[in-house]
Amino acid sequence: MRVGIGFQNIGNARESGILCAEAALLDGKIDRPDLVIAFCSGLVVAEGFFEGLQSVLGAQTPIIGGSAIGIITQTDLSYEGHPAGIAILQSDTLHCSYKAVNELDKNELEAGKSLANLLSRRPDDKMLLMFYDSVKTPATENSPPVLNASPPLIRGIESGLGGDIPVIGAGLLGDFAFGRTHQFCGTHVDNQSVVGAILGGEIEPYYQIMHGCTLMDGVYHTITRMEGDTIYELDNQPIVEIIDAMYGNQDWQKQMPVNRLAIGVNMGEKYSSFKEAQYVNRLIAGVLPDRDGIVIFEPDLENGMEVQFMLRDANEIIKSTRRNTSEIMDRIKTDGRRPLFGLYIDCAGRNALSSETLTEEATEVMSVFKSQNTPLLGFYSGVEVAPFLGKSRGLDWTGVLVVIAGE
């Protein structure tokens, strides 16, 4: 397999696409682009960037991906300005089939079913790479966004493809304000879409989830009033008042999303010692205009469920990223394989600006891939999707690293 990486941070979208494509072709010594994975900031005109890519790579070359808050490569990391990045894959041993469907905002479950029905599986298929529009309705100055939900989307996909194929991917965001996003759907640009590519052949995908949240106080709370993606009450008390008391003020209500606090669900034993890898965390997207409830990133919690408040721990994030990146590379080596390409899907809330740290946790991934001379493309997302405790799920405040390995 040959893999080439291209990166640019310029305002002219079409030129950015051209330069990214030319750089990636040269970097990977590629003469036949089989698959392109591409992302660009919401400040980059997506259609212009896509057109620039096609002008170099050809109109029929499949390009999947879309909007991202920032880009990560082996040597570059940026979520300011107009970052854009691509990976071009060429291989005689990798096969890929892709499809895309739109109208995701009308029914996520049906969109997932439609995508699965369009895709066909082979015996040697290894994973489904999937990207979808995170934003159903953009945020306004006074209202949090309405988001497309990953749980019904994944259920729809698995109903057609089966639950045995790992689903790895992301809900895409183009900016921190939850504005309109775009998806690259193979040969065109769209929104309110989901694009999926089944990868198989003589490859083996490895994946690792990076965590980094800690318990705030360990207290369990019961959801006593919730509708859709909005939590109104915990323990029969208004949740906004509970969080006000935690902070000692109402300043957190101005944040979209809330910077440090999350809602966690313990998927392990209730009173066992804390293990971050057993928690699914839900980022708080914001407060309702009437201050009556909070909106979370995924509507997969429900009345009667026990949850805990979680705090993002910048030091733990960096330690987790360093440890897990090294472990996945060691596992590949132990299995007698070599890493060919890495894709890092990183929650936008984990960057240094949002985490208020001096160090970017993604540099831990960059360092390992640079030391092993392995191509890397990463991007900052809204929702990360990966198998967790035996089931593909939408995750928040995580980094998902997938490495394609070969013999």
C-alpha positions in Angstrom: 0.0 0.0 0.0 1.1 3.5 -0.8 -0.2 6.4 1.2 0.4 10.1 0.5 -0.5 13.0 2.9 -1.2 16.6 1.8 -1.8 19.6 4.1 -2.6 23.3 3.5 -3.7 26.3 5.4 -4.7 29.0 2.9 -7.8 30.9 2.2 -8.3 30.0 -1.5 -10.3 26.8 -1.3 -9.8 25.6 -4.8 -6.1 26.3 -4.7 -5.9 24.5 -1.3 -7.5 21.4 -2.9 -5.1 21.5 -5.8 -2.0 21.9 -3.6 -3.2 19.2 -1.1 -3.7 16.7 -4.0 -0.4 17.5 -5.6 1.5 17.2 -2.3 -0.2 13.9 -1.4 0.5 12.3 -4.8 4.2 13.3 -4.5 4.4 12.3 -0.9 3.1 8.8 -1.6 4.6 8.4 -5.0 1.1 7.6 -6.2 0.1 7.2 -9.8 -3.4 5.6 -9.3 -5.4 7.1 -6.4 -7.8 4.4 -5.3 -9.4 6.2 -2.3 -9.1 9.8 -0.9 -9.9 10.7 2.7 -10.2 14.5 2.9 -11.2 17.1 5.5 -11.3 20.9 5.5 -12.2 23.6 8.1 -15.6 25.2 8.0 -13.9 28.4 7.0 -12.8 26.7 3.7 -15.5 26.7 1.0 -16.0 22.9 0.8 -17.2 22.9 -2.8 -14.2 24.8 -3.9 -11.8 22.6 -2.0 -13.5 19.5 -3.5 -13.3 20.9 -7.0 -9.6 21.5 -6.5 -9.1 17.9 -5.5 -11.0 16.6 -8.5 -9.2 18.8 -10.9 -6.0 16.9 -10.0 -7.3 13.5 -9.1 -10.1 13.1 -11.6 -13.8 13.4 -11.3 -14.3 9.6 -10.6 -11.8 9.2 -7.8 -13.8 8.5 -4.6 -13.3 11.3 -2.1 -14.9 10.8 1.4 -14.8 13.0 4.5 -15.9 16.5 4.8 -15.9 19.3 7.4 -13.5 19.4 10.3 -12.6 21.9 13.0 -8.9 21.2 12.4 -6.4 18.9 10.8 -3.6 16.7 12.2 -0.8 15.1 10.2 2.6 13.6 11.1 4.1 17.1 10.9 1.2 19.6 11.0 -1.6 20.5 13.5 -3.9 23.4 13.1 -7.5 24.4 14.0 -6.9 28.1 13.2 -7.2 29.8 9.8 -8.1 27.5 6.9 -6.6 24.1 7.5 -7.3 21.2 5.1 -5.7 17.8 4.8 -6.0 14.6 2.7 -4.7 11.1 2.5 -4.5 9.3 -0.8 -4.4 5.5 -0.7 -3.2 3.2 -3.5 -3.2 -0.5 -3.1 -3.6 -3.8 -5.0 -4.4 -5.6 -1.7 -7.0 -3.2 -0.3 -10.5 -3.1 -1.7 -13.1 -0.5 -1.0 -16.8 0.1 -1.8 -18.5 3.3 -0.8 -22.0 4.7 -0.8 -23.7 7.9 0.5 -27.3 8.8 1.4 -28.8 12.1 2.4 -31.9 13.3 4.3 -30.1 12.2 7.5 -32.0 14.9 9.4 -35.4 13.4 8.6 -34.7 9.9 10.1 -31.3 8.7 11.2 -32.4 5.1 11.5 -33.8 5.0 8.0 -30.6 6.7 6.6 -28.5 4.0 8.3 -30.7 1.3 6.8 -30.5 2.9 3.3 -26.8 3.1 3.5 -26.5 -0.6 4.5 -28.8 -1.6 1.7 -26.6 0.1 -0.8 -23.4 -1.4 0.4 -22.5 -5.0 -0.3 -20.2 -7.1 1.9 -17.4 -9.5 1.0 -16.1 -12.3 3.2 -12.8 -10.4 3.8 -14.4 -7.1 4.7 -12.7 -5.7 7.8 -14.4 -2.4 8.8 -16.8 0.3 7.8 -15.4 3.8 7.8 -18.4 6.2 8.3 -18.8 10.0 8.3 -22.0 11.9 8.9 -23.4 15.4 9.5 -23.4 16.1 13.2 -25.6 19.2 12.9 -29.3 18.8 12.3 -30.1 22.4 13.1 -27.2 24.9 13.6 -26.8 26.8 16.9 -28.0 30.4 17.2 -26.9 33.1 19.5 -29.3 32.0 22.2 -30.0 28.4 21.4 -27.8 25.2 21.4 -27.8 23.2 18.2 -30.0 20.2 17.4 -27.8 17.3 16.5 -28.2 14.2 14.4 -28.0 11.1 16.6 -25.5 8.4 16.1 -27.3 5.5 18.0 -30.2 5.1 15.5 -27.9 5.7 12.6 -25.6 2.9 13.8 -28.5 0.6 14.5 -29.8 1.2 11.0 -26.4 0.3 9.5 -26.0 -2.8 11.6 -29.5 -4.0 10.7 -28.4 -4.4 7.1 -24.7 -5.2 7.5 -24.7 -7.1 10.7 -23.2 -6.2 14.0 -19.9 -8.1 13.4 -18.3 -5.4 11.3 -16.6 -2.6 13.2 -18.1 0.8 12.5 -15.4 3.5 12.9 -15.9 7.2 12.0 -17.2 10.5 13.1 -20.0 13.0 13.3 -18.5 16.0 11.4 -18.2 19.6 12.6 -16.8 22.5 10.7 -16.5 25.1 13.5 -16.9 25.6 17.3 -20.2 27.5 16.7 -22.0 24.3 15.4 -22.5 25.9 11.9 -23.6 24.1 8.8 -21.3 21.2 7.8 -20.5 19.4 4.6 -19.8 15.8 3.6 -17.7 14.5 0.8 -19.8 11.8 -0.7 -17.4 10.2 -3.2 -18.0 12.3 -6.3 -20.0 15.2 -4.9 -20.4 17.5 -1.8 -23.6 17.4 0.2 -25.0 18.0 3.7 -27.4 16.1 6.0 -25.6 13.0 4.6 -23.9 9.9 5.7 -21.1 8.4 3.7 -19.7 4.9 4.4 -16.8 3.0 2.9 -16.3 -0.7 3.6 -12.6 -1.6 3.6 -11.3 -5.1 3.2 -8.7 -7.3 1.6 -5.2 -8.1 2.8 -5.2 -5.6 5.6 -5.9 -5.6 9.3 -7.4 -2.6 11.1 -6.4 -1.9 14.7 -8.2 0.7 16.8 -7.7 2.3 20.1 -9.9 4.7 22.1 -8.2 7.5 24.0 -10.0 8.7 27.2 -9.2 11.3 29.7 -12.2 12.1 31.9 -12.3 11.6 35.7 -15.1 11.5 38.2 -16.1 14.8 39.7 -17.3 13.4 43.0 -18.4 9.8 42.3 -22.0 10.4 43.2 -24.7 8.6 41.1 -27.7 10.7 40.0 -30.9 9.3 38.4 -32.4 11.0 35.4 -35.9 11.8 36.4 -37.0 14.0 33.4 -35.5 13.7 30.0 -36.9 14.2 26.5 -34.8 13.4 23.4 -31.4 14.9 23.8 -32.5 17.3 26.6 -32.1 16.5 30.4 -34.3 18.6 32.6 -34.0 16.9 36.0 -31.7 14.7 38.0 -33.1 13.3 41.3 -36.3 15.3 40.7 -34.2 18.5 40.9 -33.6 20.9 37.9 -30.3 20.0 36.4 -29.4 23.6 35.6 -29.7 24.5 39.2 -27.5 21.5 40.2 -24.8 22.6 37.8 -25.1 26.2 38.9 -24.4 25.0 42.5 -21.3 23.0 41.3 -19.8 26.0 39.6 -20.9 28.6 42.2 -22.1 30.8 39.3 -23.9 30.7 36.0 -21.0 31.5 33.7 -20.9 27.9 32.4 -24.3 28.6 30.8 -22.7 30.9 28.2 -20.5 28.0 26.9 -21.5 26.0 23.8 -20.3 23.3 24.4 -19.6 23.4 28.1 -15.9 23.3 28.5 -15.0 21.0 31.4 -18.1 19.2 32.6 -19.7 16.1 31.0 -22.3 13.4 31.8 -20.9 10.0 32.3 -22.4 6.5 32.3 -20.5 3.7 34.0 -20.7 0.6 31.7 -18.9 -1.5 34.3 -19.7 -2.6 37.9 -21.4 0.2 39.8 -19.2 0.3 42.9 -15.9 -1.1 41.5 -12.8 1.1 41.4 -12.9 3.8 38.7 -11.8 2.7 35.3 -12.1 5.4 32.7 -12.2 2.9 29.8 -15.5 1.6 31.1 -17.3 5.0 30.8 -19.2 6.5 28.0 -19.3 10.3 28.4 -21.8 12.7 26.9 -20.6 16.3 26.2 -23.0 19.1 27.2 -23.8 21.0 24.0 -25.4 23.9 25.9 -28.4 25.2 27.9 -31.9 25.8 26.6 -32.8 29.4 26.0 -35.3 29.3 29.0 -32.6 27.7 31.2 -34.9 24.8 31.7 -32.5 22.0 30.7 -29.3 21.0 29.1 -28.7 19.5 25.7 -26.3 16.6 25.4 -24.5 15.4 22.2 -26.4 12.1 21.9 -30.0 11.2 22.8 -29.1 7.8 24.0 -29.7 8.4 27.7 -33.2 7.9 29.2 -35.4 8.4 32.3 -34.4 6.2 35.2 -30.7 5.9 34.0 -28.0 6.5 36.6 -25.3 9.0 35.5 -22.3 10.8 37.1 -20.7 14.1 36.5 -17.3 13.9 34.8 -14.5 16.4 34.6 -12.1 16.6 31.6 -8.6 16.1 33.0 -6.0 17.6 30.6 -3.1 15.6 32.2 -5.0 12.3 31.9 -5.9 13.1 28.3 -2.3 13.5 27.4 -1.2 10.4 29.4 -4.0 8.3 27.9 -3.0 9.4 24.3 0.7 8.6 24.8 0.0 5.2 26.4 -2.7 4.1 23.9 -0.8 5.2 20.8 2.3 3.3 21.9 0.2 0.2 22.8 -1.5 0.0 19.5 1.8 0.2 17.6 3.3 -2.5 20.0 0.3 -4.7 19.3 0.7 -4.5 15.6 4.4 -5.4 15.9 3.7 -8.3 18.3 1.2 -9.7 15.7 4.0 -9.7 13.0 2.5 -6.8 11.0 3.6 -3.3 10.1 1.5 -0.1 10.3 0.7 1.3 6.9 -1.6 4.3 7.7 -3.2 5.9 10.7 -6.4 7.9 10.9 -6.9 9.9 14.2 -10.4 11.1 14.9 -10.1 13.6 17.8 -12.9 15.3 19.7 -12.6 19.0 19.1 -12.9 19.6 22.9 -9.6 17.9 23.4 -7.4 20.5 21.7 -5.3 22.8 23.8 -7.5 25.9 23.3 -10.6 24.1 24.6 -8.7 22.3 27.3 -6.8 25.4 28.4 -3.4 23.6 28.3 -0.1 24.5 26.8 0.3 21.1 25.1 -1.7 19.5 22.3 -2.5 15.9 23.2 -2.5 15.0 19.5 1.3 15.7 19.4 1.6 12.4 21.3 0.1 10.6 18.3 2.2 12.7 15.8 5.4 11.9 17.6 4.8 8.1 17.5 3.9 8.1 13.8 6.8 10.3 12.9 9.2 8.0 14.8 7.9 5.0 12.9 7.7 6.9 9.6 4.0 6.0 9.2 1.6 8.3 7.3 -1.0 9.9 9.5 -4.1 12.0 8.9 -6.2 13.3 11.7 -9.0 15.7 12.2 -11.1 17.3 15.0 -14.6 16.0 15.1 -17.9 16.4 16.9 -18.7 12.8 17.7 -16.3 9.8 17.5 -17.6 6.4 16.6 -15.8 3.1 17.4 -16.5 -0.3 19.0 -16.6 0.1 22.8 -17.3 -2.8 25.1 -18.4 -5.0 22.2 -20.6 -2.6 20.4 -20.0 0.3 17.9 -21.1 3.5 19.6 -21.0 7.2 19.3 -18.5 8.6 21.8 -17.7 12.1 23.2 -14.5 13.6 24.5 -12.4 10.8 23.1 -9.8 10.2 20.5 -10.2 7.2 18.2 -7.1 6.0 16.5 -7.4 3.4 13.7 -4.3 2.0 12.1 -4.4 0.0 8.9 -1.7 -2.7 9.1 -0.3 -5.2 6.6 2.1 -8.1 6.6 
